[in-house]
Amino acid sequence: MGIKVAKFGGTSLADAGQFRKVQSIVLADEERRYIVPSAPGKRHSSDQKITDLLYLCHAHAKEGVPFDEVFDIISNRYIEIVEELGLTIDISAYLADIKEKIAGGYSEDYVASRGEYLNGLILAELLGYDFVDAAEIICFNEAGIFDQEKTDEVIRERLADCERAVIPGFYGSRPNGAIQTFSRGGSDITGAIVARGVGADIYENWTDVSGFLMADPRIVNNPKPIERITYRELRELAYMGANVLHEDSIFPVRQAGIPINIKNTNDPEAAGTLIVPNGVETAKPGTITGIAGRKDFTVIALEKTLMNSELGFGRKLLSIIESHGISFEHMPTGIDSICLVISDDQLEGKLDSIIEDIKHQLKPDAINVYPNMAMIATVGQGMSRTPGIAAKLFGALGEAGINVRMIDQGSSEINIIIGVETEDFEKAIRAIYWAFVE
């Protein structure tokens, strides 16, 4: 029998009805052996996440402000879930203990982690699975840095004789037993770590969407879902602003070559998006995987005759922006020209002094600044081996009357990045999308 690790997000466990959906999903496949829950999320737009309320309780306690009213909201939510599910767990006793520890000055990490802890206890009883506290198996060092090697070892030992278990997301512990959390969204990280530790065949990440979309639905009407995507393609899209999993949350399984399936708790029959190791075929030749982009860039363009023969020109240019504490996004070059694409938030209050330093140290023939730029990445494995991809892309932009200000294709040849005026951003994404999607 194979092993699937399934992580369920906050919206998937927001109330008793959602718990029932999760129960049906898990019990429908005996290979779903290790389950990682988040804390309850929002039930509706005006609702509050349990983790946010726990942070608020800790802040009140730290300032000596009563937090009973806020904690009552948390307690009532959990009590309601347990009662509606008809469980026997004495959730009130756990809640009373947590409240006492908040009042007693327990750490912010401990308090914030209790949402996942309580959800784990409830879900374990509902499923009839063992409950394994994440503090037992997710290890951090004394400095609060995640210890992957020790964690892998502890997971293998602790779960070797544990056929099925619920393991709360978001936290682990330091060597002294103190609770340590990951960054927000840390349940995704926990799920990936557990999947790696048990050698899972697949890591399922259950949320409230049926996978990733080829483009932002706020820009393109009803874009198609991405069925398969490599980790490398995912990183390219994430870098350009696509709403996908954070790099930290996929690193453990990417390193182990374990696929991730993004699934929808509210539509479990939907295929979702399968994230596969690099090198696995994802798209047909002539197609693309996705389109993503970001606004608010400035381009600094330099021209200088015989720039290519001037030793150290590029190094000096990068040293100048480094001295101002700035990093660049892209650097397209020509024989006598070079451009730096820099995010506006990095340039704030620094542009004039950077230009002066460039003029003084590099003495270019011309230097121009182009603000209000947007960058768009078209990503896909099939692009590198299909003639005419670039022609189709630029043809679509030309037909839409969009002027391309910059072109940059990475050495991996799985993406083409273009720069357009900010006002053309949405129009350009739609033009590219409809050129490749029938």
Secondary structure, DSSP 4 states (H G I P E B T S, - for coil): ---EEEEE-TGGGSSHHHHHHHHHHHHT-TTEEEEEE-----SSTT---HHHHHHHHHHHHHTT---HHHHHHHHHHHHHHHHHHT----HHHHHHHHHHHHHTT--HHHHHHHHHHHHHHHHHHHHTPEE--HHHH-BB-TTS-B-HHHHHHHHHHHHTT-SSEE--SSEEE-TTS-EEE-STTHHHHHHHHHHHHHT-SEEEEEESSSS-BSS-TTTSSSPPBP-EEEHHHHHHHHHTT-----HHHHHHHHHHT--EEEEETT-TTS--EEEE-TTS--S-TT---EEEEEEEEEEEEEE-TTGGGSTTHHHHHHHHHHHTT---SB--B-SSEEEEEEEHHHHTTTHHHHHHHHHHHH--SEEEEEEEEEEEEEE-GGGGG-TTHHHHHHHHHHHTTPPP-EEEE-TT-SEEEEEEEGGGHHHHHHHHHHHH--
